[in-house]
């Protein structure tokens, strides 16, 4: 027992010396390639074994022949271990470089493809995470491009829509100032109309900026959808009469909802005004509200003739007006964007689809049944 303990102590001392030396070498080479580090680790393991064996052999006074045999065996093991470590290191380095090149491609704006035959499970997991991140970045870039395009279109359209009434206001004010207005009262009424229109556009811009900034503050109250629709239709009735459009709201169920009454009234008003402007004279705008699968679905159906399939996804985008040539009363294309923002703030969703003779806008909101 005493001999075994001494052998263990001698072997431990020799291995520790080799291990400490290896630790120093690893610290000095910590910024080098994985292949170099793995080779050093393998060399430390073999050297520790060899050092422990030689110390024990020296302490036990083995013969020279036996010492040579032990040393030769340890040296052969060292050669095999070092060769294996080098091959493994080169394999890991190759996989790491492939991931680096692939990551660089999606970092420059391209898409990431997971390299085949990853060296280790960790590198495979890293490749899958990078692929998922690349997909998210691609979606984010696409959304950013769409938003940037929408901003440019909005600025262009707003500039055009502001320039027209401002030019008219200037011309009318100059005519009044020079005493050239044949009917001043008519000019005053027109100025009032243009100012109201400009005020409405500025209000829409302010509302949209609050929505985009996440500063829209809601004060939900329990209200019947029947009352909400009734108030909105009463407010839109004069505009409908002016355009010769019939407002129909016979399919509205008195379902309760928890919403901000002021903001949802704006949603309904925007949808109704949009439908009335798009519907020809003697046409019909129908409003309906029903309980469907635990949600309240509010719909406004117009007689616009339908929206091209390629434009259906852009209807609620900021600044969209169907075509660049459309002029007021189409407005600056903010009404439907405001609708979507307010509805989503209520944890709902807004959608549109074509129906016979027109299109149907649907707003889905959580029902307040308890």
N, C-alpha and C positions, 0 to 999 in steps of 0.2 A: 504493500500500500504506500509505503514511504517512497519507493522508487517511482511509482506512477505519479505521485504528487510532484516529485522533482521534475520528471519528464514534462508534466503539464506546465509547470512554472517556467522551465527553460523554453518550451515551445511558445508559451504566451509572451515571454519577453522578446524573443526573436520576431514574432509576428507583430507585436506592438511597435517595435523599432521600424519595421518595414511599413506598417500602416501610417505612422507619423510622417515618415519620409514621403509616402504617397499623398498624404493630405497636403503637405507643403507644395508638392508638384501640382496637384489639382487646383490649389488656390492660385498659383502662378499662371495656370493655363485655363482659368475659369471662363475666359472670353474667347477661347478657341472653338473650333468646330466640334460637333457632337462625336465625330469619328475619333478625334484625338482624345477626348475625354473618356470615351468607352475603352480605348486602347490603354490609357493610363489606369483605369479601374481594373481591367483584366491583368495588367502588369503588376499592380499592387497586390491583387489576390494571389497570383503565382509567387511573387517575391515574398509575401508573408509566409506562404506555405514552405518555400525553399529556406527562408531564414530560420523558421522554427525547426525544420528538419536538420539543418546544418548545426544549429546550436545544440540540439539534442544529441546529434552524432558526435560532436566535439566533446560534449559533457560525458557521454557514455563511452568515450574512447574506442569508437568503432575502428576497424581496420581501414587502411587506405583503400583497399579494393571495395569494401562495402560503402565507403563514403563516395567513391566515384560512381558506383551503381545508383545510389540515392540521388546524387546530383544530376546524373544523366536522365533519370526518370523525371525529375522535376523540370529539367530543361526542356524535354520533349513536351511535357504538359504546358510549359510556358509558351512554346512555339505555337501549339494548337490553339491555346487560349487567345494569344495575340492575333493570330490570323482570323479566328472567329470574330473577335471584337472589331477588327478592321472591316471585315465584310458587313457586319451588322451596322457599324457606324456609317459606312458608305451608303447602305440601303436607307437608313434613317435620314441622312443628309439629302439623298436624292428626293425622297418624299417631301422633305421640308422645303427644298428649293422649288419643287413643282407647286406646292401650296403658295409659296411666296410669289411666284410669277402669276399664278391665277388670281391671288389677292390684289396684285398690282394692276391687273387688267380691269377689275371692277372698281378699284379705287380711282382709275382714270376715266370712269364713266361707262365701261363695258359691263358685260354680264359675267358672272362667276360660274365656272364649270368645275365640279369636283374632279380632281385628277384620279385616274384609275390606278388601282393597286397601291393604296396608301400603305406606308411602311408599318404603322402601328395602329392599334385601336384608338389611341388618343388623337393621332393625326387624322384618322377617319372622322372622328367626332368633330374635330376642329374644321375639317373640310365641309361637313354638313352644316355646321353653324355659320360658316362664311357664306355658303350657298343661300341659306335662309336670310342672312343679313343682306346679301346682294339682291335677293328678290324684293325685300322691303325697301331697299334704296331705289330700285327701279320704279316701284310703285310711287315712292315719294317724289322722285324726279319727274315722273309723268304728271303727278298731281300739281307739282310746282310749275311745270310748263303750262298746264291748263290754266292755273290761277294767273300766271303772268300774262298769258294771251287774253284772259278775261279782263285783267286790269287794263291792258293796253286798249282793248276794244271799249271798255267803259270810259276811259279818259277821252278817247276820240269821240264817242257818242255824246258824252256830257258836254264836251267843248262845243260840239255842233249844236246841241239842243239849247245851250245857254247863249250861244252867239246869236241865234235867230231871234228870240224874244228881246234880248238886249238891244239888238239893232233896231227892232221895231219900237221899243220904248224910247230910244234916242231920237228916232225920226219923228215920233209923235210929240215928244217934249219940245223939239226944235220948232215944229210946226205951231205948237201952242205959244211958244215964246215969241215967234215972229208974227203972230197974229194971222197965220195963213190957214188955220183950221176952219173949215166951213161949218163943222158941227162939233164944237168943243165937248159937248156932253157925250157924244159918241166916242171921242178920243179918251175922255176920262174913264168911261166904262171899259174900253179896250185896255187901257193901262192897268186898271184894277184886275182884269182877267189875266193879263200877262204876269203881274206881280203875284197873284195867287198861284199861278202855274209854277213860277220860279220858287215860291215858298214851299210848294209841294215837293219839288225836286230836291231842294235842300233838306227837307224833312226826311225824305227817303234815304238820302246819302247819310244823314246822321244816324238813322235807325240801322242802316246796314253796317256802318262803322261800329256801332255798339255790339251788333251780333258777331261780327268778325273778331272783335276784341274780347269777346266773352263777358262783356259788361252789361248784358241784358238782364235786368232784375225782374223776376216774375213774382206776382202776388196771387197765388192760386186760390180760387174760391169755388164752391160747389154751385154749379149752374146747369140749368136744363138746356140741352141742345136745341130744343124747340124755341125757347126764348132767344137764344143766341142767334139762331138763323132768322127769326122773325125781325129782330132789331136790324140786322145787316140788310135784309131785303127791303125794309122800310127806308133805310138810308140810300139804297141804290135805286129805288123805284123812280125818282125824278129823272135820273140819267137814262134809265130804260125807256121811259116815256118819250124823252127827247129823241132817242134813236129809233123809236118804234119797235122796241123789243119787248116781248112778253116775259115776265118773271113768274115762274111756277114753283111752288114749294109745298105741294100736297103730300109728299112722301117723307116727312120729317117726323121721326119718333122722339118723344120727350125723354130721351136718355140723359141721365146726369153725368157730368164730367167735372173733373177738378182742373180748371184752367184759369189763366189770367184773362179776365173778361175783356179788358182793353186791348190786349195784344191779339187775342183770338178774333175779336171784332175786326181788327185790322187785316187779319188773314182772310176772313170772309169778304171784307170789302174789296181787297185787292183781287181776289178770285172773281168776284162778281163784276167789277169794273173791267177786268181783262176779258171776261166772257161777253159782256155787253158790247165792247168795242169791236170784238172779232165777229160778232153775229150780225148778219145783214138785217135790214128792216123787215118787219113781219116775221122775224125768227123768234125762237124760244130759248130761254136760258132756264134750265131746270135744276133745282136744288133738292138734294135728298140727304137724309141722315138715318142710319140704321145701326143696330147692334149686331156685330158679326164676330164670333169666336172670342168674346170677352173684350172686344175693342169697338169703339164708335168710329164708323166710317162715314165721313162727310164728303159728298160729291157735288161738283158743279159741272153740268154738261152744257156746252154751247153748240152753236151751229156754224162754226168757222170753216167747215169743210175738211178738217183734218190737218195734222201736222206731218211733214215728211218723216219717214222712219229714221233717217239719219240725224234728225234734229231732236227726236224725243228725249235723248239723254242730256241735251243741252238746255232744255226749256227752263230749268231752274237755275242755270248759271247766271252769274252777275253780268249784266249788259246784254244778255241775249234778247233779240227782238225778231228772230225769224229770218231777217235779211237786213243788210246794211242800208238798203234803200228805204226802209220803213221809217216813216216820220210820225210825229205825234198825231193822234193820241196814243201811239204805241209807247211813248215816253222814253225814258233812258234805260229801260230794261231792268229796273230794280224791283218792281213789284213782286214778281214770282220768286226772286232770290230772297226777299224779305219773308215771303210765305214759308219757304223751306227753313230758313233760319229760326223763325219763331216756332214752327211746328217741331223741329228737332230739339229745341230748348224745352219743349213739353214732353220729351221722350216719345215723340210720334214720328211719323214719316209722311212725306208728300210724294205723290206719283201722278203720272198722266198717261193716258192711253187713248188711242183713236176709237171712235164709235161711228155708227152710221150717221153721216152728215156733219160730223164735228169731232170734238174730243172731250174727254171727261177727266177733270182734275179730282183726285181723291186725297183726302187728308185723314189719316188713321191716328186716333188718339186712344189712350187707355181709358176704359170706362170706369166710372166711380159708382159701383153697384152696392158697396157696403156703407 
